[in-house]
Structure formats: structure tokens, C-alpha cells
Amino acid sequence: MADILLHICCAPCSPHVIDLLAREYDTVHGYFYNPNIHPESEYLLRQDEIKRFSEEKGFPLIIGAYDAPAWDAAVRGLENEPEGGARCHVCFRLRLHAAARIANELGIPYFTTTLTVSPLKNADKVNAAGRAAAADAGSATFVENNFKKKDGFKISTRLATEYGFYRQNYCGCRYSRRG
């Protein structure tokens, strides 16, 4: 067994995924990096929830920088794309490239993401972004998953309620919020 870095989009998506990964890896290191979340007050709510959960469950958590200008630059020109379209794919790539870099810096051999637990996220697109991030970053291997399978989203929703998590009603970016 080895360690894995888990990119975490939000606390409600994480308990089931962490439980699954903890069966296969020595340590699951959480990584909260989501410069897409808008406004900053929403970002801080989500960050506080994952910090609380990390402390409660006792898993290591790394908080990435909140760099909204970098996200804005990455998706410039894609503002009118539909939810799930090209803008989302760029967003996945941005966040998973950051996760790959952190995994490499820390010597963690594997990384993955909670993004595929959502029924609103296309696991094939998320996994493609993860593979590209791994290829670009070097040594860390992206572990492909579709965590929504086998009732993964339903289990995540139940656990989020049990943990009393704040649950957002939109993906996070300003464009997903508008409709």
C-alpha cells in the first residue's frame, strides 16, 4: 500500500470517497484547491467545512491558495459555455494539475478527486483531465474512478447529512450559479 492525495471539491462529496480510499491506501491526504468557487464567502464556507471534517476524522489536509484570478484567466472566453461543457473541462484540468504538482512535491505516488461522485460531473472528462495532469506533472499517477457508481452519490448525500455539512446548491463558479 501507499499514500494517495485526494483533491476535494467540497466536504459533502468527501466522506464516502475517503472511506473507499482508506481501504486501499495507507493515508488519504486531502487537498482542497478550488479557485473556481465564487464568491469568496462561499469558498470560505466550503473551506471551513472541510477543515472541520479533517479535524474530526483525523486525516491530513492541505489547503491550496484561493487564486480566483488564475481561474478567471483559465476560463476566459468560455463564460457562455453550458454547464458540463468546455469551461468545466478547463476547470477540472486546472485543479487536477495543481493536485498532481502537490502530490509530486510531497512524494505522494497517487492522486485522485472527489469530482466524480457528483451526478452532474462527467467522470470520463474528469478522468481525462486527471490523466493529462499526471502526464504533465511527472511522477504521481492519477487513479481513475467514478465514485458515483454503486450508489456513491446517494451514500455521500446520506453521510453529508449525518455529518451536518453545509451543502451548496451550485457547483461553485459564478457561471454555474446563474442557472
Residue, then its C-alpha position, 0 to 999 in steps of 0.5 A: m500500500a501507499d499514500i494517495l492525495l485526494h483533491i476535494c471539491c467540497a466536504p459533502c462529496s468527501p466522506h464516502v470517497i475517503d472511506l473507499l480510499a482508506r481501504e486501499y491506501d495507507t493515508v488519504h491526504g486531502y487537498f482542497y484547491n478550488p479557485n473556481i468557487h465564487p464568491e469568496s464567502e462561499y469558498l470560505l464556507r466550503q473551506d471551513e467545512i472541510k477543515r472541520f471534517s479533517e479535524e474530526k476524522g483525523f486525516p491530513l489536509i492541505i489547503g491550496a491558495y484561493d487564486a480566483p484570478a488564475w481561474d478567471a484567466a483559465v476560463r476566459g472566453l468560455e463564460n457562455e459555455p453550458e454547464g458540463g461543457a468546455r469551461c468545466h473541462v478547463c476547470f477540472r484540468l486546472r485543479l487536477h494539475a495543481a493536485a498532481r504538482i502537490a502530490n509530486e512535491l510531497g512524494i505522494p505516488y497517487f492522486t485522485t478527486t472527489l469530482t466524480v461522485s457528483p451526478l452532474k460531473n462527467a467522470d470520463k472528462v474528469n478522468a481525462a483531465g486527471r490523466a493529462a495532469a499526471a502526464d504533465a506533472g511527472s511522477a504521481t499517477f492519477v487513479e481513475n474512478n467514478f465514485k458515483k457508481k454503486d450508489g456513491f452519490k446517494i451514500s455521500t448525500r446520506l453521510a453529508t447529512e449525518y455529518g451536518f455539512y453545509r451543502q451548496n446548491y451550485c457547483g461553485c463558479r459564478y457561471s454555474r450559479r446563474g442557472 
